[in-house]
């Protein structure tokens, strides 16, 4: 039988509270920023995840679904909405014709760059809080 967990002390609870607050503030800011650029936060995340794999400029539907922790059929619908908005395009893979690659279009790249730039400082702030919480 596992031993009982050690109680978390007050300073650590304060650090956890601060982390959750900053995380929620980041999520709210990113939702508002995406909306200001005319897209949803999920569309922003889909754009971001197309660029999340080293050595290539695309992602598959299943990779995006994994990154979003979503069902592939839901991501297909999300990518369809991104296509309709002129943000991405689907291409059949030259290597495996069964695989569909999701590529950014110039408008998608422009919005992704703008949002990623706006969110960078907020991400750094959360990283600082996580680092501080680990030290405790």
N, C-alpha and C positions, 0 to 999 in steps of 0.2 A: 504494500500500500504506500503511495507517495506521501512524503511528509507534507504537513500543512505549509502553505505559502507564507513567507515572511510578510508582515503588514507593511504597507507602504507609508513612509513617514510624510509629515506635512510639507516639507520643502519639495519632495518629489510630486506630491499631489498638486502643489502650486504650479510646478513646471508642466505637469500634464494638462492642467487647466489652461495655462498660457498657450501650450501647443494647440489644443483643440480650438481655442479662441482664434488664434492666428490662422489656423487651417480653415476654419469657417469663414473668416474675413477674406482670405485668399479666394476661396471658392465663390463667395459673393462678388468679389471684385472681378473675377474672371468671367462670371455669368454676365455682369453688367458690361464689361468691356466687349465681350463677344456680341452682345445685343447691339451695342453702339456701332459695331462694324457690319450689322445686318445679318448676323448668323447666330446660331445657337451655340451654347457651350459644347454640346456633343459634336456639332460640325467642326468647331475649333479643334477638339481632341482628335477627331478623325483626320483632319489635315495634319496635325502634329505627328500622329502615328504613322502617316505615310513616309515621314522623314526619320523615323526612329530606328532604322536598321542600317548598320555600318556597311559601307561599300555599295549602296544602291539608293535610288531616289524614289522608291515605291514600296508598297506593302500589299499583302494579299488580304482578302476579306477575313480569312480566319485569323491572321495576325492582328488585324485591327480589332476583331472581336475579342481576342485574348487580352489585348491591352485595355480595352474598354470593359472587360469582364461582362460581355454581353453575348447574346445568342447570335450566331451567324445570320439567321434570317432577318433579325432586327438591324444588323449592320448593313445588309444588302439594301434595306429600305433607306437607311441613313445615307449610304453612298449614292443611292438614286436621287435623294434630295440634294446632295452636294453636286451631283452631275447637272441636275436641272438648274441649279444656281450658277453654273459655269465655274465651279471651283476645282473639280477633279474630272478625270476621264478614266474609264476602264480600258485595259488593253489585255488581249490574250498573250500569255507568256510565250516567248519564242523558244524557250527551253522545254516547257511542259504545257502543251496546248490545253490541258484540263484546268490549268491555273489562270486566274484573272488577277492582273496587277492593277492597283489603284495609283494613278499618277496625278500630281498636282498640275493644274493649269496656271497660267500667269496670274489670274485674279486670285486663285487660292493661295499661291505663293506670296502675293502681296499682302493679303489679309493675315496669313500665318506669320509673316515677318513682323508686321505691325503689332499683332497681339503678343507674340513671344517677347518682343522688346518691352512692351508695357508690363508684362507679367514677370519679367526677369528679377526685378528688385524684390517683389513679393515672394518669389521662390527662394531667393537668397535669405530673406528674413526667416522663413520657415526652417531652412537648413540650419541657421544659427540657433534657433530654439531647440531643434532636435539634438544638435551637438551639445548644447548646454544641459539638456535633460539626460543625456548619456553619461555626462560627467558626475552626476549625482549618485 
